[in-house]
Amino acid sequence: MHHWFNLDVRHCIDVMHVEKNMCDSIIDTLLNIKGKTKDGLNTRQDLAEMSIRDQLHPRSDVKKI
């Protein structure tokens, strides 16, 4: 960003955008919007690696329709 050189503190967090991004992420996950949800294979593999939420671990025994 070209205006960063004029700022006294360049690493300030823009609260408005952080709130918007968090809200968007939560809404997208709750509404299960395709392409926006954070619930994917990598996330479920991470849960399995951490040994938490067994019901959400990826399963290979389920047949795809």
PDB file with one MODEL, atoms N, CA, C and O in Angstrom:
MODEL        1
ATOM      1  N   MET A   1       0.846  -1.171   0.000  1.00  0.00           N
ATOM      2  CA  MET A   1       0.000   0.000   0.000  1.00  0.00           C
ATOM      3  C   MET A   1       0.891   1.234   0.000  1.00  0.00           C
ATOM      4  O   MET A   1       1.821   1.353   0.798  1.00  0.00           O
ATOM      5  N   HIS A   2       0.597   2.114  -0.880  1.00  0.00           N
ATOM      6  CA  HIS A   2       1.451   3.278  -1.063  1.00  0.00           C
ATOM      7  C   HIS A   2       1.384   4.281   0.089  1.00  0.00           C
ATOM      8  O   HIS A   2       2.325   5.055   0.267  1.00  0.00           O
ATOM      9  N   HIS A   3       0.326   4.296   0.864  1.00  0.00           N
ATOM     10  CA  HIS A   3       0.194   5.259   1.959  1.00  0.00           C
ATOM     11  C   HIS A   3       0.809   4.763   3.271  1.00  0.00           C
ATOM     12  O   HIS A   3       0.799   5.496   4.260  1.00  0.00           O
ATOM     13  N   TRP A   4       1.340   3.546   3.303  1.00  0.00           N
ATOM     14  CA  TRP A   4       1.924   3.003   4.527  1.00  0.00           C
ATOM     15  C   TRP A   4       3.128   3.813   5.006  1.00  0.00           C
ATOM     16  O   TRP A   4       3.409   3.873   6.203  1.00  0.00           O
ATOM     17  N   PHE A   5       3.823   4.424   4.076  1.00  0.00           N
ATOM     18  CA  PHE A   5       5.012   5.180   4.457  1.00  0.00           C
ATOM     19  C   PHE A   5       4.658   6.408   5.294  1.00  0.00           C
ATOM     20  O   PHE A   5       5.504   6.910   6.034  1.00  0.00           O
ATOM     21  N   ASN A   6       3.430   6.897   5.190  1.00  0.00           N
ATOM     22  CA  ASN A   6       2.996   8.068   5.943  1.00  0.00           C
ATOM     23  C   ASN A   6       2.419   7.717   7.308  1.00  0.00           C
ATOM     24  O   ASN A   6       2.158   8.612   8.111  1.00  0.00           O
ATOM     25  N   LEU A   7       2.218   6.446   7.585  1.00  0.00           N
ATOM     26  CA  LEU A   7       1.624   6.029   8.847  1.00  0.00           C
ATOM     27  C   LEU A   7       2.681   5.934   9.943  1.00  0.00           C
ATOM     28  O   LEU A   7       3.816   5.526   9.701  1.00  0.00           O
ATOM     29  N   ASP A   8       2.278   6.322  11.159  1.00  0.00           N
ATOM     30  CA  ASP A   8       3.196   6.192  12.290  1.00  0.00           C
ATOM     31  C   ASP A   8       3.364   4.732  12.692  1.00  0.00           C
ATOM     32  O   ASP A   8       4.462   4.295  13.036  1.00  0.00           O
ATOM     33  N   VAL A   9       2.279   3.991  12.645  1.00  0.00           N
ATOM     34  CA  VAL A   9       2.299   2.575  12.981  1.00  0.00           C
ATOM     35  C   VAL A   9       1.741   1.816  11.777  1.00  0.00           C
ATOM     36  O   VAL A   9       0.546   1.893  11.494  1.00  0.00           O
ATOM     37  N   ARG A  10       2.593   1.093  11.077  1.00  0.00           N
ATOM     38  CA  ARG A  10       2.187   0.450   9.823  1.00  0.00           C
ATOM     39  C   ARG A  10       1.437  -0.859  10.030  1.00  0.00           C
ATOM     40  O   ARG A  10       0.796  -1.351   9.102  1.00  0.00           O
ATOM     41  N   HIS A  11       1.504  -1.424  11.209  1.00  0.00           N
ATOM     42  CA  HIS A  11       0.899  -2.731  11.448  1.00  0.00           C
ATOM     43  C   HIS A  11      -0.434  -2.635  12.183  1.00  0.00           C
ATOM     44  O   HIS A  11      -0.882  -3.618  12.773  1.00  0.00           O
ATOM     45  N   CYS A  12      -1.067  -1.477  12.158  1.00  0.00           N
ATOM     46  CA  CYS A  12      -2.369  -1.334  12.816  1.00  0.00           C
ATOM     47  C   CYS A  12      -3.399  -2.225  12.116  1.00  0.00           C
ATOM     48  O   CYS A  12      -3.393  -2.358  10.893  1.00  0.00           O
ATOM     49  N   ILE A  13      -4.262  -2.818  12.895  1.00  0.00           N
ATOM     50  CA  ILE A  13      -5.296  -3.682  12.359  1.00  0.00           C
ATOM     51  C   ILE A  13      -6.548  -2.857  12.114  1.00  0.00           C
ATOM     52  O   ILE A  13      -7.000  -2.125  12.994  1.00  0.00           O
ATOM     53  N   ASP A  14      -7.100  -2.975  10.927  1.00  0.00           N
ATOM     54  CA  ASP A  14      -8.321  -2.259  10.585  1.00  0.00           C
ATOM     55  C   ASP A  14      -9.496  -3.042  11.159  1.00  0.00           C
ATOM     56  O   ASP A  14      -9.907  -4.054  10.591  1.00  0.00           O
ATOM     57  N   VAL A  15     -10.034  -2.580  12.273  1.00  0.00           N
ATOM     58  CA  VAL A  15     -11.070  -3.293  13.008  1.00  0.00           C
ATOM     59  C   VAL A  15     -12.314  -3.510  12.157  1.00  0.00           C
ATOM     60  O   VAL A  15     -12.929  -4.574  12.226  1.00  0.00           O
ATOM     61  N   MET A  16     -12.691  -2.527  11.364  1.00  0.00           N
ATOM     62  CA  MET A  16     -13.892  -2.649  10.540  1.00  0.00           C
ATOM     63  C   MET A  16     -13.782  -3.842   9.584  1.00  0.00           C
ATOM     64  O   MET A  16     -14.731  -4.613   9.441  1.00  0.00           O
ATOM     65  N   HIS A  17     -12.633  -3.992   8.934  1.00  0.00           N
ATOM     66  CA  HIS A  17     -12.472  -5.085   7.984  1.00  0.00           C
ATOM     67  C   HIS A  17     -12.332  -6.434   8.679  1.00  0.00           C
ATOM     68  O   HIS A  17     -12.799  -7.449   8.162  1.00  0.00           O
ATOM     69  N   VAL A  18     -11.699  -6.451   9.838  1.00  0.00           N
ATOM     70  CA  VAL A  18     -11.581  -7.695  10.597  1.00  0.00           C
ATOM     71  C   VAL A  18     -12.966  -8.161  11.024  1.00  0.00           C
ATOM     72  O   VAL A  18     -13.286  -9.343  10.897  1.00  0.00           O
ATOM     73  N   GLU A  19     -13.790  -7.249  11.527  1.00  0.00           N
ATOM     74  CA  GLU A  19     -15.158  -7.599  11.926  1.00  0.00           C
ATOM     75  C   GLU A  19     -15.955  -8.120  10.736  1.00  0.00           C
ATOM     76  O   GLU A  19     -16.670  -9.115  10.857  1.00  0.00           O
ATOM     77  N   LYS A  20     -15.839  -7.457   9.589  1.00  0.00           N
ATOM     78  CA  LYS A  20     -16.569  -7.883   8.398  1.00  0.00           C
ATOM     79  C   LYS A  20     -16.120  -9.284   7.964  1.00  0.00           C
ATOM     80  O   LYS A  20     -16.953 -10.135   7.652  1.00  0.00           O
ATOM     81  N   ASN A  21     -14.813  -9.518   7.947  1.00  0.00           N
ATOM     82  CA  ASN A  21     -14.304 -10.822   7.522  1.00  0.00           C
ATOM     83  C   ASN A  21     -14.729 -11.931   8.476  1.00  0.00           C
ATOM     84  O   ASN A  21     -15.091 -13.023   8.038  1.00  0.00           O
ATOM     85  N   MET A  22     -14.688 -11.660   9.770  1.00  0.00           N
ATOM     86  CA  MET A  22     -15.116 -12.658  10.757  1.00  0.00           C
ATOM     87  C   MET A  22     -16.609 -12.943  10.611  1.00  0.00           C
ATOM     88  O   MET A  22     -17.029 -14.100  10.624  1.00  0.00           O
ATOM     89  N   CYS A  23     -17.393 -11.904  10.476  1.00  0.00           N
ATOM     90  CA  CYS A  23     -18.844 -12.070  10.335  1.00  0.00           C
ATOM     91  C   CYS A  23     -19.165 -12.854   9.055  1.00  0.00           C
ATOM     92  O   CYS A  23     -19.979 -13.777   9.076  1.00  0.00           O
ATOM     93  N   ASP A  24     -18.521 -12.481   7.945  1.00  0.00           N
ATOM     94  CA  ASP A  24     -18.735 -13.197   6.684  1.00  0.00           C
ATOM     95  C   ASP A  24     -18.379 -14.669   6.817  1.00  0.00           C
ATOM     96  O   ASP A  24     -19.105 -15.536   6.331  1.00  0.00           O
ATOM     97  N   SER A  25     -17.267 -14.947   7.471  1.00  0.00           N
ATOM     98  CA  SER A  25     -16.819 -16.325   7.637  1.00  0.00           C
ATOM     99  C   SER A  25     -17.810 -17.138   8.463  1.00  0.00           C
ATOM    100  O   SER A  25     -18.123 -18.276   8.115  1.00  0.00           O
ATOM    101  N   ILE A  26     -18.303 -16.561   9.549  1.00  0.00           N
ATOM    102  CA  ILE A  26     -19.260 -17.264  10.412  1.00  0.00           C
ATOM    103  C   ILE A  26     -20.572 -17.500   9.676  1.00  0.00           C
ATOM    104  O   ILE A  26     -21.113 -18.605   9.715  1.00  0.00           O
ATOM    105  N   ILE A  27     -21.089 -16.473   9.007  1.00  0.00           N
ATOM    106  CA  ILE A  27     -22.359 -16.598   8.271  1.00  0.00           C
ATOM    107  C   ILE A  27     -22.227 -17.629   7.157  1.00  0.00           C
ATOM    108  O   ILE A  27     -23.104 -18.475   6.985  1.00  0.00           O
ATOM    109  N   ASP A  28     -21.126 -17.561   6.394  1.00  0.00           N
ATOM    110  CA  ASP A  28     -20.923 -18.512   5.296  1.00  0.00           C
ATOM    111  C   ASP A  28     -20.856 -19.944   5.800  1.00  0.00           C
ATOM    112  O   ASP A  28     -21.373 -20.853   5.151  1.00  0.00           O
ATOM    113  N   THR A  29     -20.225 -20.155   6.951  1.00  0.00           N
ATOM    114  CA  THR A  29     -20.132 -21.495   7.517  1.00  0.00           C
ATOM    115  C   THR A  29     -21.485 -21.964   8.028  1.00  0.00           C
ATOM    116  O   THR A  29     -21.874 -23.107   7.790  1.00  0.00           O
ATOM    117  N   LEU A  30     -22.201 -21.098   8.725  1.00  0.00           N
ATOM    118  CA  LEU A  30     -23.512 -21.483   9.265  1.00  0.00           C
ATOM    119  C   LEU A  30     -24.521 -21.783   8.157  1.00  0.00           C
ATOM    120  O   LEU A  30     -25.334 -22.698   8.286  1.00  0.00           O
ATOM    121  N   LEU A  31     -24.469 -21.014   7.069  1.00  0.00           N
ATOM    122  CA  LEU A  31     -25.408 -21.217   5.964  1.00  0.00           C
ATOM    123  C   LEU A  31     -24.904 -22.231   4.948  1.00  0.00           C
ATOM    124  O   LEU A  31     -25.603 -22.555   3.988  1.00  0.00           O
ATOM    125  N   ASN A  32     -23.688 -22.732   5.159  1.00  0.00           N
ATOM    126  CA  ASN A  32     -23.087 -23.741   4.280  1.00  0.00           C
ATOM    127  C   ASN A  32     -23.066 -23.279   2.824  1.00  0.00           C
ATOM    128  O   ASN A  32     -23.470 -24.017   1.926  1.00  0.00           O
ATOM    129  N   ILE A  33     -22.595 -22.060   2.600  1.00  0.00           N
ATOM    130  CA  ILE A  33     -22.516 -21.495   1.252  1.00  0.00           C
ATOM    131  C   ILE A  33     -21.341 -22.143   0.528  1.00  0.00           C
ATOM    132  O   ILE A  33     -20.205 -22.105   0.999  1.00  0.00           O
ATOM    133  N   LYS A  34     -21.637 -22.738  -0.626  1.00  0.00           N
ATOM    134  CA  LYS A  34     -20.623 -23.473  -1.378  1.00  0.00           C
ATOM    135  C   LYS A  34     -19.467 -22.554  -1.773  1.00  0.00           C
ATOM    136  O   LYS A  34     -19.680 -21.463  -2.301  1.00  0.00           O
ATOM    137  N   GLY A  35     -18.261 -23.004  -1.513  1.00  0.00           N
ATOM    138  CA  GLY A  35     -17.070 -22.249  -1.850  1.00  0.00           C
ATOM    139  C   GLY A  35     -16.659 -21.244  -0.786  1.00  0.00           C
ATOM    140  O   GLY A  35     -15.557 -20.699  -0.848  1.00  0.00           O
ATOM    141  N   LYS A  36     -17.515 -20.993   0.177  1.00  0.00           N
ATOM    142  CA  LYS A  36     -17.211 -20.017   1.218  1.00  0.00           C
ATOM    143  C   LYS A  36     -16.989 -20.661   2.581  1.00  0.00           C
ATOM    144  O   LYS A  36     -16.349 -20.063   3.446  1.00  0.00           O
ATOM    145  N   THR A  37     -17.496 -21.849   2.784  1.00  0.00           N
ATOM    146  CA  THR A  37     -17.373 -22.499   4.085  1.00  0.00           C
ATOM    147  C   THR A  37     -15.940 -22.956   4.311  1.00  0.00           C
ATOM    148  O   THR A  37     -15.230 -23.297   3.364  1.00  0.00           O
ATOM    149  N   LYS A  38     -15.528 -22.961   5.548  1.00  0.00           N
ATOM    150  CA  LYS A  38     -14.174 -23.401   5.908  1.00  0.00           C
ATOM    151  C   LYS A  38     -14.142 -24.890   6.218  1.00  0.00           C
ATOM    152  O   LYS A  38     -13.103 -25.416   6.617  1.00  0.00           O
ATOM    153  N   ASP A  39     -15.266 -25.576   6.039  1.00  0.00           N
ATOM    154  CA  ASP A  39     -15.357 -26.991   6.341  1.00  0.00           C
ATOM    155  C   ASP A  39     -15.015 -27.797   5.096  1.00  0.00           C
ATOM    156  O   ASP A  39     -15.847 -27.961   4.204  1.00  0.00           O
ATOM    157  N   GLY A  40     -13.796 -28.292   5.042  1.00  0.00           N
ATOM    158  CA  GLY A  40     -13.356 -29.071   3.893  1.00  0.00           C
ATOM    159  C   GLY A  40     -12.515 -30.251   4.347  1.00  0.00           C
ATOM    160  O   GLY A  40     -12.368 -30.499   5.544  1.00  0.00           O
ATOM    161  N   LEU A  41     -11.975 -30.963   3.398  1.00  0.00           N
ATOM    162  CA  LEU A  41     -11.180 -32.157   3.695  1.00  0.00           C
ATOM    163  C   LEU A  41      -9.976 -31.820   4.569  1.00  0.00           C
ATOM    164  O   LEU A  41      -9.695 -32.528   5.536  1.00  0.00           O
ATOM    165  N   ASN A  42      -9.265 -30.748   4.239  1.00  0.00           N
ATOM    166  CA  ASN A  42      -8.084 -30.386   5.028  1.00  0.00           C
ATOM    167  C   ASN A  42      -8.456 -30.070   6.467  1.00  0.00           C
ATOM    168  O   ASN A  42      -7.737 -30.448   7.393  1.00  0.00           O
ATOM    169  N   THR A  43      -9.567 -29.384   6.660  1.00  0.00           N
ATOM    170  CA  THR A  43     -10.019 -29.055   8.007  1.00  0.00           C
ATOM    171  C   THR A  43     -10.337 -30.316   8.792  1.00  0.00           C
ATOM    172  O   THR A  43      -9.964 -30.439   9.959  1.00  0.00           O
ATOM    173  N   ARG A  44     -11.022 -31.247   8.153  1.00  0.00           N
ATOM    174  CA  ARG A  44     -11.390 -32.492   8.826  1.00  0.00           C
ATOM    175  C   ARG A  44     -10.170 -33.368   9.103  1.00  0.00           C
ATOM    176  O   ARG A  44     -10.125 -34.068  10.114  1.00  0.00           O
ATOM    177  N   GLN A  45      -9.199 -33.332   8.224  1.00  0.00           N
ATOM    178  CA  GLN A  45      -7.962 -34.065   8.479  1.00  0.00           C
ATOM    179  C   GLN A  45      -7.206 -33.453   9.658  1.00  0.00           C
ATOM    180  O   GLN A  45      -6.581 -34.173  10.437  1.00  0.00           O
ATOM    181  N   ASP A  46      -7.263 -32.134   9.790  1.00  0.00           N
ATOM    182  CA  ASP A  46      -6.646 -31.479  10.942  1.00  0.00           C
ATOM    183  C   ASP A  46      -7.320 -31.914  12.242  1.00  0.00           C
ATOM    184  O   ASP A  46      -6.647 -32.130  13.250  1.00  0.00           O
ATOM    185  N   LEU A  47      -8.647 -32.043  12.221  1.00  0.00           N
ATOM    186  CA  LEU A  47      -9.372 -32.498  13.404  1.00  0.00           C
ATOM    187  C   LEU A  47      -8.934 -33.914  13.786  1.00  0.00           C
ATOM    188  O   LEU A  47      -8.743 -34.218  14.964  1.00  0.00           O
ATOM    189  N   ALA A  48      -8.779 -34.770  12.783  1.00  0.00           N
ATOM    190  CA  ALA A  48      -8.343 -36.136  13.048  1.00  0.00           C
ATOM    191  C   ALA A  48      -6.919 -36.153  13.611  1.00  0.00           C
ATOM    192  O   ALA A  48      -6.612 -36.933  14.513  1.00  0.00           O
ATOM    193  N   GLU A  49      -6.062 -35.296  13.079  1.00  0.00           N
ATOM    194  CA  GLU A  49      -4.680 -35.223  13.559  1.00  0.00           C
ATOM    195  C   GLU A  49      -4.615 -34.754  15.011  1.00  0.00           C
ATOM    196  O   GLU A  49      -3.759 -35.196  15.777  1.00  0.00           O
ATOM    197  N   MET A  50      -5.538 -33.844  15.385  1.00  0.00           N
ATOM    198  CA  MET A  50      -5.581 -33.342  16.755  1.00  0.00           C
ATOM    199  C   MET A  50      -6.387 -34.246  17.682  1.00  0.00           C
ATOM    200  O   MET A  50      -6.461 -33.999  18.886  1.00  0.00           O
ATOM    201  N   SER A  51      -6.990 -35.291  17.122  1.00  0.00           N
ATOM    202  CA  SER A  51      -7.806 -36.257  17.869  1.00  0.00           C
ATOM    203  C   SER A  51      -8.971 -35.592  18.609  1.00  0.00           C
ATOM    204  O   SER A  51      -9.228 -35.886  19.776  1.00  0.00           O
ATOM    205  N   ILE A  52      -9.660 -34.703  17.918  1.00  0.00           N
ATOM    206  CA  ILE A  52     -10.848 -34.065  18.484  1.00  0.00           C
ATOM    207  C   ILE A  52     -12.003 -34.197  17.501  1.00  0.00           C
ATOM    208  O   ILE A  52     -11.786 -34.349  16.299  1.00  0.00           O
ATOM    209  N   ARG A  53     -13.219 -34.139  18.005  1.00  0.00           N
ATOM    210  CA  ARG A  53     -14.453 -34.177  17.211  1.00  0.00           C
ATOM    211  C   ARG A  53     -14.483 -35.387  16.266  1.00  0.00           C
ATOM    212  O   ARG A  53     -14.538 -35.232  15.046  1.00  0.00           O
ATOM    213  N   ASP A  54     -14.446 -36.589  16.848  1.00  0.00           N
ATOM    214  CA  ASP A  54     -14.392 -37.842  16.081  1.00  0.00           C
ATOM    215  C   ASP A  54     -15.480 -37.942  15.013  1.00  0.00           C
ATOM    216  O   ASP A  54     -15.245 -38.506  13.944  1.00  0.00           O
ATOM    217  N   GLN A  55     -16.666 -37.400  15.293  1.00  0.00           N
ATOM    218  CA  GLN A  55     -17.770 -37.503  14.351  1.00  0.00           C
ATOM    219  C   GLN A  55     -17.514 -36.703  13.070  1.00  0.00           C
ATOM    220  O   GLN A  55     -18.223 -36.892  12.082  1.00  0.00           O
ATOM    221  N   LEU A  56     -16.515 -35.813  13.069  1.00  0.00           N
ATOM    222  CA  LEU A  56     -16.226 -34.998  11.893  1.00  0.00           C
ATOM    223  C   LEU A  56     -14.990 -35.466  11.124  1.00  0.00           C
ATOM    224  O   LEU A  56     -14.627 -34.860  10.116  1.00  0.00           O
ATOM    225  N   HIS A  57     -14.343 -36.534  11.586  1.00  0.00           N
ATOM    226  CA  HIS A  57     -13.167 -37.033  10.878  1.00  0.00           C
ATOM    227  C   HIS A  57     -13.574 -37.566   9.509  1.00  0.00           C
ATOM    228  O   HIS A  57     -14.668 -38.115   9.371  1.00  0.00           O
ATOM    229  N   PRO A  58     -12.719 -37.419   8.485  1.00  0.00           N
ATOM    230  CA  PRO A  58     -13.037 -37.972   7.166  1.00  0.00           C
ATOM    231  C   PRO A  58     -13.104 -39.495   7.230  1.00  0.00           C
ATOM    232  O   PRO A  58     -12.305 -40.140   7.908  1.00  0.00           O
ATOM    233  N   ARG A  59     -14.059 -40.044   6.522  1.00  0.00           N
ATOM    234  CA  ARG A  59     -14.228 -41.506   6.503  1.00  0.00           C
ATOM    235  C   ARG A  59     -14.073 -42.008   5.080  1.00  0.00           C
ATOM    236  O   ARG A  59     -14.571 -41.388   4.140  1.00  0.00           O
ATOM    237  N   SER A  60     -13.391 -43.115   4.920  1.00  0.00           N
ATOM    238  CA  SER A  60     -13.175 -43.686   3.598  1.00  0.00           C
ATOM    239  C   SER A  60     -14.161 -44.806   3.287  1.00  0.00           C
ATOM    240  O   SER A  60     -14.192 -45.304   2.161  1.00  0.00           O
ATOM    241  N   ASP A  61     -14.977 -45.214   4.279  1.00  0.00           N
ATOM    242  CA  ASP A  61     -15.899 -46.328   4.068  1.00  0.00           C
ATOM    243  C   ASP A  61     -17.249 -45.891   3.495  1.00  0.00           C
ATOM    244  O   ASP A  61     -18.105 -46.743   3.254  1.00  0.00           O
ATOM    245  N   VAL A  62     -17.464 -44.610   3.272  1.00  0.00           N
ATOM    246  CA  VAL A  62     -18.740 -44.103   2.770  1.00  0.00           C
ATOM    247  C   VAL A  62     -18.691 -44.084   1.246  1.00  0.00           C
ATOM    248  O   VAL A  62     -17.740 -43.575   0.652  1.00  0.00           O
ATOM    249  N   LYS A  63     -19.738 -44.650   0.611  1.00  0.00           N
ATOM    250  CA  LYS A  63     -19.821 -44.663  -0.843  1.00  0.00           C
ATOM    251  C   LYS A  63     -20.353 -43.333  -1.351  1.00  0.00           C
ATOM    252  O   LYS A  63     -21.289 -42.775  -0.779  1.00  0.00           O
ATOM    253  N   LYS A  64     -19.759 -42.825  -2.426  1.00  0.00           N
ATOM    254  CA  LYS A  64     -20.242 -41.593  -3.029  1.00  0.00           C
ATOM    255  C   LYS A  64     -21.386 -41.915  -3.984  1.00  0.00           C
ATOM    256  O   LYS A  64     -21.390 -42.942  -4.663  1.00  0.00           O
ATOM    257  N   ILE A  65     -22.338 -41.018  -4.013  1.00  0.00           N
ATOM    258  CA  ILE A  65     -23.510 -41.232  -4.905  1.00  0.00           C
ATOM    259  C   ILE A  65     -23.255 -40.584  -6.242  1.00  0.00           C
ATOM    260  O   ILE A  65     -24.106 -40.644  -7.129  1.00  0.00           O
TER     261      ILE A  65
ENDMDL
END
